[in-house]
């Protein structure tokens, strides 16, 4: 009985020391849980900028009649652009293949992509500047990882080219001009989008998109007009532009489907 009491007293003493030591220890540091996996279902806004390269196939023609006077020539332009847009996506799995994303979108570009076009017959030159463009289409993507989307897209597009003022070899006074024109066509593109899924960001739902796009526009016959009077000159130019752009954008996804 005496040994049992001594053993019990010893156990209680050790336990008391252990509790006292535990009371002196600082509380464990709080470790924030990792952010949830991003979801690509939902709608978004995007804005960014980039660089563009235009080429214009052009031919001098009779007007009326629109008979080609010379062979097709090609001149190009270069410049910057800004882009704003929005769209909606839907993420879905395919058994054995992974996760895919399908969506629709639209965007508008304000641009300064310009370069000289020259007519070899009349040696007249002018600056052809694409000042804006719009696009509406759809995209299909594959999730390489939960945070990285690789996609292709395509759809309809339109572009506005400013008035082309033409002079001899691009020097001296403007003699004739081609009126400002809207072009319509199609586009194909592709790129990647990455979820900036960092808990320290003040705004969640941010993504980083990088995209290449090729746009082909229908050819248009532009009557050459005399500066000052607007009278017809009896000639026209057939312009057929195509444009390549590379853009980088920041995307803010509302994610109506959840996730953030």
Order of alpha helices (4+ residues) and beta strands (2+ residues): alpha-beta-beta-beta-beta-beta-beta-beta-beta-beta-beta-beta
